């Protein structure tokens, strides 16, 4: 005859534990999604600012060239 050890309730996962794990997985998935979106938004903003700065520097360079030509 086999003897069985009594089940320790503290060793068993409760419904609350399972719900917590489920929500934790959803939360982590959401955070990964938002992190990816944030990184993409930052890259887009950076690229847009770089383009604007390039344009402004080009305008400034042209303005200086015209100013120098008028003086010379």
C-alpha positions in Angstrom: 0.0 0.0 0.0 1.3 3.4 -0.9 1.2 6.2 1.6 0.3 9.7 0.5 1.6 12.8 2.2 -1.0 15.4 3.0 -1.1 18.3 0.6 0.3 21.5 2.2 -2.1 24.3 1.2 0.8 26.8 1.3 2.5 24.8 -1.6 -0.5 25.0 -3.8 -1.1 27.8 -6.2 -4.3 29.7 -5.5 -6.7 31.2 -7.9 -5.3 34.6 -6.8 -1.8 33.5 -7.7 -3.0 32.4 -11.2 -4.9 35.6 -11.7 -1.8 37.6 -10.6 0.4 35.7 -13.0 -2.1 36.3 -15.8 -2.2 40.0 -15.1 1.6 40.2 -14.7 2.0 38.6 -18.1 -0.4 41.0 -19.7 1.3 43.9 -18.0 4.7 42.8 -19.2 3.3 42.3 -22.7 1.8 45.8 -22.6 5.1 47.3 -21.4 7.0 45.7 -24.2 4.5 47.1 -26.7 4.7 50.6 -25.2 8.4 50.4 -24.9 8.7 49.5 -28.6 6.3 52.3 -29.5 8.2 54.8 -27.3 11.5 53.8 -29.0 9.9 54.2 -32.4 8.4 57.6 -31.5 11.8 58.8 -30.1 13.6 57.7 -33.3 11.0 59.5 -35.4 11.3 62.7 -33.3 15.1 62.5 -33.5 15.0 62.1 -37.2 12.6 64.9 -37.6 14.8 67.2 -35.5 17.9 66.3 -37.4 16.1 67.1 -40.7 15.0 70.5 -39.3 18.5 71.3 -38.1 20.0 70.3 -41.4 17.5 72.6 -43.1 18.2 75.5 -40.7 22.0 75.1 -41.1 21.6 75.0 -44.9 19.5 78.2 -44.8 22.1 79.9 -42.5 25.0 78.8 -44.8 23.1 80.3 -47.8 22.4 83.5 -45.9 26.0 83.9 -44.9 27.1 83.3 -48.5 24.7 86.0 -49.8 25.9 88.4 -47.0 29.6 87.8 -47.9 28.9 88.3 -51.6 27.2 91.6 -51.0 30.1 92.8 -48.9 32.8 91.6 -51.3 
